[in-house]
Amino acid sequence: MLDELHVSDVALIHDATLVPSSGLTVLTGETGTGKTALLSSIKLLVGERADAGVVREGADHLEVEGRLIERGGDPDGIVVRRSVSADGRGRVQVDGRMVSARELAQRVGPMVDLCGQHEHQRLLSVVHARRPARLLGRENPAAFRACRPMTKAFDAARTCVRRASRDP
């Protein structure tokens, strides 16, 4: 869960701090108020690809810093800092230690679930669609086992549809 976010020089945002409520947080507002910049900042925080084009005009770099708290983890959370210079060079730190963006994505990415305007399309990907089932399996193995027959039936139906669409 994202506990706090501080953003500097991201798109039109010079300096902002966001402290979301626990649970679901929804960002709304008029066009041009910085919703996309905040969403881009959160995406940087969880390891998505950096783009120098997001650096605020006139700034030499952007900086995004946030504290994330994992359920059952350290109550002080994990502090992530990410900077991207106007020339595209980036730096990533987790708890004060330099890491790669890939390592950041693996470690922190699963802690935040973002739903943007078109994010629902990720559900069309088998990898993303099965994520809730994998999470259920960790949380409640008995419920996961009970779902196995439905998963097998779904896979069989998908195979039939693919075969039917190939046959003339």
C-alpha positions, 0 to 999 in steps of 0.5 A: 500500500502506498502510504505517502508520495512526494513528487518534484518536477514531474510534468506540470507539478513543481512540488506536491505531496500525496497521503492517500487514505487506506484502501481505495484512493480515487484521483479525479479532477479537471483536465490539466490538474496533474492526475496523469503526472501523479499516476506517472509518478506512482508508476515510476515508484513501482518500477515502470520505465522512466521517460525524460519527457516527463521532467518538468520544463526548465528542471534538470531532473525529476524526483519521486519518493514514496513510502510503501507498507506491505501487509505483514511486513515492516510497519515502517515500510519501504522507502523508494526514491527515484530520479530521472534527469532531463537527459534520461539518466535515472537513479533508483534507491530502496531504503537508501540502497541503489537498485536497478529498475527491474529489481524495484519492479520485482520488489515493490511493483506487486505492492501497488495496484493501479487502475487508470483509464485503460488499465482494465485492458491488462485483464485481457492478458492471461498473465494478469488475469490469473494474478488474482487466482495466484493471490487467492492461492497464497491467502486461502489454499483450500479455496484455490483448490476448489477453483481448480476444476473451473480453471481446467474447464475454462482452459478446455473451452478456450482451446475449443474456441481457438480450434473452431476459429482456425477451422474453415 
